[in-house]
């Protein structure tokens, strides 16, 4: 997806136009020649939010969680990727 760059002044003068364009491609708003923010469609934002990951530390796991992780084994079909471990 090509990123369209516009100055903050241009964005302010034609905000409706860039809102419409953001439905099809990201619009980067620049300030003093640097990217300041990016306008994306609501659909794209929600897609990205679904992919969010929560990072947990060991303190976030119960003893039962840790025991279950220690017992976990990869499925048999994962063996086809073993050769990638040697790289």
Kinemage of the C-alpha trace (Angstrom):
@kinemage 1
@onewidth
@group {chain A} dominant
@subgroup {mainchain}
@vectorlist {calphas} color= white
{ca unk a 1} P 0.000 0.000 0.000
{ca unk a 2} L 1.569 3.279 -1.104
{ca unk a 3} L 1.816 5.937 1.581
{ca unk a 4} L 0.566 9.350 0.484
{ca unk a 5} L 2.413 12.226 2.187
{ca unk a 6} L 0.878 15.671 2.671
{ca unk a 7} L 1.884 18.675 4.728
{ca unk a 8} L -0.124 19.561 7.812
{ca unk a 9} L -1.247 22.800 6.133
{ca unk a 10} L -2.471 20.949 3.028
{ca unk a 11} L -4.208 18.371 5.218
{ca unk a 12} L -6.035 21.111 7.152
{ca unk a 13} L -7.170 22.838 3.952
{ca unk a 14} L -8.537 19.612 2.435
{ca unk a 15} L -9.271 17.315 5.374
{ca unk a 16} L -12.365 15.794 3.733
{ca unk a 17} L -10.389 14.849 0.639
{ca unk a 18} L -7.707 13.107 2.693
{ca unk a 19} L -10.280 11.341 4.842
{ca unk a 20} L -11.727 9.908 1.637
{ca unk a 21} L -8.290 8.937 0.327
{ca unk a 22} L -7.440 7.240 3.645
{ca unk a 23} L -10.240 4.770 2.940
{ca unk a 24} L -8.043 3.372 0.162
{ca unk a 25} L -4.477 4.095 1.306
{ca unk a 26} L -2.657 5.516 4.330
{ca unk a 27} L -2.123 9.271 4.413
{ca unk a 28} L 0.965 10.525 6.268
{ca unk a 29} L 0.700 14.074 7.565
{ca unk a 30} L 4.068 15.810 7.735
{ca unk a 31} L 5.148 18.671 9.927
{ca unk a 32} L 8.415 20.475 9.214
{ca unk a 33} L 9.287 17.799 6.669
{ca unk a 34} L 8.866 14.883 9.070
{ca unk a 35} L 6.059 12.352 9.297
{ca unk a 36} L 3.844 13.395 12.196
{ca unk a 37} L 0.910 10.986 12.028
{ca unk a 38} L -0.799 8.604 9.627
{ca unk a 39} L -4.505 8.574 8.805
{ca unk a 40} L -5.892 5.120 8.009
{ca unk a 41} L -9.374 3.761 7.461
{ca unk a 42} L -11.407 2.482 10.377
{ca unk a 43} L -11.371 -0.975 8.784
{ca unk a 44} L -7.552 -0.997 8.648
{ca unk a 45} L -7.307 0.271 12.229
{ca unk a 46} L -9.602 -2.493 13.484
{ca unk a 47} L -7.641 -5.098 11.504
{ca unk a 48} L -4.413 -3.939 13.121
{ca unk a 49} L -5.982 -3.881 16.602
{ca unk a 50} L -7.079 -7.503 16.193
{ca unk a 51} L -3.428 -8.365 15.693
{ca unk a 52} L -2.323 -6.659 18.922
{ca unk a 53} L -0.380 -8.851 21.266
{ca unk a 54} L -0.143 -8.604 25.011
{ca unk a 55} L 3.311 -9.173 26.451
{ca unk a 56} L 3.366 -11.087 29.724
{ca unk a 57} L 6.159 -11.596 32.220
{ca unk a 58} L 6.757 -14.675 34.353
{ca unk a 59} L 5.007 -12.977 37.267
{ca unk a 60} L 1.807 -12.963 35.202
{ca unk a 61} L 1.674 -16.778 35.073
{ca unk a 62} L 0.330 -19.059 37.770
{ca unk a 63} L 2.207 -22.189 38.827
{ca unk a 64} L -0.394 -24.196 36.913
{ca unk a 65} L 0.258 -22.148 33.770
{ca unk a 66} L 3.997 -22.770 34.024
{ca unk a 67} L 3.480 -26.503 34.627
{ca unk a 68} L 1.232 -26.702 31.560
{ca unk a 69} L 3.843 -24.917 29.443
{ca unk a 70} L 6.556 -27.291 30.640
{ca unk a 71} L 4.438 -30.282 29.598
{ca unk a 72} L 3.517 -28.847 26.200
{ca unk a 73} L 4.962 -30.531 23.114
{ca unk a 74} L 4.746 -29.412 19.491
{ca unk a 75} L 2.448 -31.367 17.187
{ca unk a 76} L 4.042 -34.108 15.087
{ca unk a 77} L 3.591 -32.121 11.863
{ca unk a 78} L 5.945 -29.449 13.264
{ca unk a 79} L 8.887 -31.826 12.698
{ca unk a 80} L 9.018 -30.786 9.058
{ca unk a 81} L 10.510 -27.482 10.252
{ca unk a 82} L 13.277 -29.017 12.418
{ca unk a 83} L 15.910 -28.390 9.732
{ca unk a 84} L 15.368 -24.645 10.189
{ca unk a 85} L 16.724 -24.897 13.744
{ca unk a 86} L 20.188 -25.744 12.422
{ca unk a 87} L 20.558 -22.444 10.593
